[in-house]
Amino acid sequence: MRLSELLTADRILVPIQAQSKDGVLRELVEFLVGGNGGAGGAGVAGAAPDVLQAVMERERQFPTGIGYGVAVPHGKTPALANLVAVAGTARSPVPYETVDGEPVRLFFLLAGPESQAGAHVKALSRISRLVRREPIRSRLVAASSADEFYRIICEAERGGAA
């Protein structure tokens, strides 16, 4: 599975409007389950509370700020039939519990059923490998549109960076 298959341009939010951790998580979950019809590939009307609860519970167990200005909030819930993902960037850094104490501007949110735990782990691994490289992180944060963000991911995967 390639990240560019899981995360398409219509599943990218540039920019995220919220300026707090809770606000960003709520905005990304709304976008994931119904947002603009794209990430609404999850298309589960009424699933937002269940998805948000799963993501918030995961955050309480262990915050998902992986460092370098990146967070990968995620959760497992039976409210979704398949693994879905959204991503986005914040214009200004968002305070977030991270391993390096730095605020976050680059977000990837994953949610899906327990039955797809293997795909979930693979997606987390792909994201981690992608954002490990500083030039890619910088380009993603600087992207001015969802299409540009998606092109950067596709180029990184073609170049073997992910």
Secondary structure, DSSP 8 states (H G I E B T S, - for coil): --HHHHS-GGGEEEEE---SHHHHHHHHHHHHHTTTSSGGGS--TT-HHHHHHHHHHHHHHS--EEETTEE--EEE-TT-SS-EEEEEEEEEEE---BTTS--EEEEEEEEE-GGGHHHHHHHHHHHHHHHTSHHHHHHHHH--SHHHHHHHHHHHHHTT--
